[in-house]
Every structure is written in C-alpha cells, then in structure tokens.
Amino acid sequence: MLEQDFKKLNKRMLSCKKCDLRKTCNQVVPGEGNYKAEIMFIGEGPGKKEDELGRPFVGTAGKFLDEMLVVIKLEREDIYIANVVKCRPPKNRDPLKSEVKTCWYWLEEQIKTIEPKLIVTLGRHSMNRFLPKEKISQAHGNFFQKEIVGLGKLNFYVLYHPAAALYNGGLREILIKDFKGILKVLDKIENEK
Ligand code: URA
C-alpha cells in the first residue's frame, strides 16, 4: 500500500464514531510507526497520556517499551505500534467485548495494510483477540501461528503488558527476557520461508 493510502486510513480512524468510547475520550489514537514494518506491536488501548497526545505508548509503560526496544537494537521507526481499541476507555477500565469487536474493523485494516511478519501482542487483551484460548501466564514468550478470519495465517509472539510488569520485579525480569526473544522468532519465520 502507498503511504498516501495509509494516511487516508489514519484519517478515517480519526473521524470514527462507531462506539461510545469516542464520546468520553479526547482523541482517537490510531497507531504510529513504520507502515512497512516487519514487526507490529499491539497493546490494549490508549491511557491518559496517549489520549492527551494522540500517540500510542507515550506514558510510563511506553518509556519501558522504548527501553526494551533499545536492548534489541530497534527504534520506534522500525516497528508499528497500535492498540486493540483506538480510544481511551473511561478511567482506564478494560475495553468491553463490544468495543473490541467494533474497533476490530480498524485493526484488521491496519494488519492488512502493514502485512507484518510478526505480531507481538502486549498483554492479555491483545493476546485474547487473536488467541482466545491461551492463558498469558503460559503463553508469554511463545510463538504461535494462527489462521485469523479475514487475514489468513499470522505469526504471533506473546508478551506481558509493560504496564503490568512496571511495578512487579518478577514480571519485569520475565518480560525483558521474553522481549529478547523477538528477533530470534523473526529469524525463525524468515528461515522457514
Ligand atoms: N497501554 C496500552 O495498551 N496502549 C497504549 O497505547 C498505552 C498504554
């Protein structure tokens, strides 16, 4: 897809009023990064800071994510980051099933456009959208291939959410360790072609 078309998709997202989340949030947060990226990170939904700035992962969890990217020698410009829902749920509550379902239209369009080689899910909500039977305590740090209706066979790597790991030393260590596995998984995908 051309950059122009990708910009058009973002513009359409910005004017979305498909669900009630748009009534309470400040702005839509479509996503950010390289639309030709091989790796797409998918989080849960914008928090307070993201809602203020219109950009994904720019709060404390985002800073931690940036630190982990540095460890594996990646920059934001190398990847694409989006969320399962594009508008901040009030008081950072979990997104409702109906909101995830409504917002799927946009995430599906983003995945079709970016065609990532690997989708890295951040947290339970993101994992559950694609791998509903998995438990994050078992699935984290693992690679999955799954046929997703409308998108075909996709590659996934499951991580804990950086916000969950921020104040939990044990989870933090696990997340950092799992994070380092991203490039190995990408290599494996490329070598299997
Ligand atoms: N948490 C998320 O899941 N997404 C963001 O964009 C920020 C925090």
Boltz pocket constraint, residues with backbone or C-beta under 6 A from the ligand:
constraints:
  - pocket:
      binder: B
      contacts: [[A, 43], [A, 44], [A, 45], [A, 46], [A, 47], [A, 50], [A, 55], [A, 56], [A, 57], [A, 58], [A, 59], [A, 61], [A, 62], [A, 82], [A, 83], [A, 122], [A, 163]]
      max_distance: 6.0
